């Protein structure tokens, strides 16, 4: 799980800003722009980000359903 304050919904997709402590693998600041089409639905109300093989590579991203 990553903090919801780390995620912003933008016209270009999700902007994920991670600082050390936001994810167990993160040792320095990161900003990822992830397309909406790549986001999978979270099974809970939280955001999740898989980093592999290192902290610089987002492998998968889960977002809660957005209700409008």
C-alpha positions as CSV (number, residue, x, y, z in Angstrom):
1,X,0.0,0.0,0.0
2,X,1.1,3.5,-0.7
3,X,-0.3,6.7,0.9
4,X,-3.2,8.2,-1.0
5,X,-1.5,11.6,-0.6
6,X,1.2,10.3,-2.9
7,X,-1.2,9.9,-5.8
8,X,-2.7,12.7,-8.0
9,X,-5.1,12.1,-10.8
10,X,-4.1,14.2,-13.8
11,X,-5.3,14.4,-17.5
12,X,-2.2,12.3,-18.4
13,X,-2.9,9.6,-15.8
14,X,-1.8,9.0,-12.2
15,X,1.2,11.0,-10.9
16,X,2.7,9.0,-8.1
17,X,5.2,10.8,-5.9
18,X,7.1,8.6,-3.5
19,X,9.5,9.6,-0.8
20,X,11.5,7.3,1.5
21,X,9.0,5.7,3.9
22,X,6.1,5.7,1.4
23,X,7.0,2.3,0.0
24,X,9.3,-0.3,1.6
25,X,11.8,-0.3,-1.3
26,X,12.0,3.5,-1.8
27,X,15.3,5.1,-0.7
28,X,15.1,8.4,-2.6
29,X,12.4,10.6,-4.2
30,X,10.5,9.3,-7.3
31,X,7.8,10.7,-9.5
32,X,6.1,8.2,-11.8
33,X,3.4,9.1,-14.4
34,X,1.3,6.0,-15.0
35,X,-1.4,5.9,-17.7
36,X,-5.0,5.3,-16.6
37,X,-5.1,2.4,-18.9
38,X,-2.4,0.6,-17.0
39,X,-4.1,0.9,-13.6
40,X,-5.8,-2.2,-12.3
41,X,-8.6,-2.1,-9.8
42,X,-7.6,-2.3,-6.2
43,X,-9.4,-4.9,-4.1
44,X,-9.6,-2.4,-1.3
45,X,-9.8,1.4,-1.1
46,X,-6.0,1.9,-1.2
47,X,-3.4,2.4,-3.9
48,X,-0.7,-0.2,-4.4
49,X,2.5,0.0,-6.5
50,X,4.8,-2.9,-7.3
51,X,8.4,-2.0,-8.0
52,X,10.6,-4.6,-9.7
53,X,13.4,-5.4,-10.3
54,X,14.4,-2.2,-8.4
55,X,12.8,0.9,-7.0
56,X,13.1,2.8,-10.3
57,X,10.8,0.5,-12.2
58,X,7.1,0.4,-11.6
59,X,5.8,-3.0,-12.6
60,X,2.1,-2.8,-11.6
61,X,-0.3,-0.2,-10.1
62,X,-3.6,-0.7,-8.4
63,X,-6.1,2.1,-7.8
64,X,-9.4,2.1,-6.0
65,X,-12.5,2.6,-8.1
66,X,-13.3,6.3,-8.7
67,X,-16.9,7.1,-8.0
68,X,-18.2,10.2,-9.9
